Amino acid sequence: MVFMDVLVRNVKPETRLALAERAKTHGRSLQAELLELLERAAAETPPLPQQFKLQLATGNSGNDSTWSRDQIYQDEQ
């Protein structure tokens, strides 16, 4: 397991005080409270987006010309 430090900049003083009060009511240090909040947020993994089926159709434009990949994309793959 790899641990890392996280630095959060520009926290408003009122936010810091509110978090410190929250930590105090839970009997934890500010560090422990922040870790708990981060771990809880990470556990609330949002559901993966539903898979969409893509239906492709071709149509006849009446034009018989053929185009190469280079003409369409104008790149070198």
URFENFEN-V673045 format. One record per backbone hydrogen bond with DSSP energy under -1.0 kcal/mol. NH is the residue of the N-H (numbers start at 1). CO is the residue of the C=O. E is the energy in kcal/mol with one decimal. If there is no record, write none. Layout:
BEGIN
nh=NH co=CO e=E
nh=NH co=CO e=E
END
This chain:
BEGIN
nh=16 co=12 e=-2.3
nh=17 co=13 e=-2.5
nh=18 co=14 e=-2.1
nh=19 co=15 e=-2.4
nh=20 co=16 e=-2.4
nh=21 co=17 e=-2.4
nh=22 co=18 e=-2.3
nh=23 co=19 e=-2.5
nh=24 co=20 e=-2.2
nh=25 co=21 e=-2.3
nh=26 co=22 e=-1.3
nh=27 co=24 e=-1.2
nh=28 co=23 e=-3.0
nh=33 co=29 e=-2.4
nh=34 co=30 e=-2.6
nh=35 co=31 e=-2.3
nh=36 co=32 e=-2.2
nh=37 co=33 e=-2.4
nh=38 co=34 e=-2.5
nh=39 co=35 e=-2.6
nh=40 co=36 e=-2.4
nh=41 co=37 e=-2.3
nh=42 co=38 e=-2.4
nh=43 co=39 e=-1.6
nh=44 co=40 e=-1.0
nh=45 co=43 e=-1.9
nh=72 co=68 e=-1.8
nh=73 co=69 e=-2.9
nh=74 co=70 e=-1.9
END
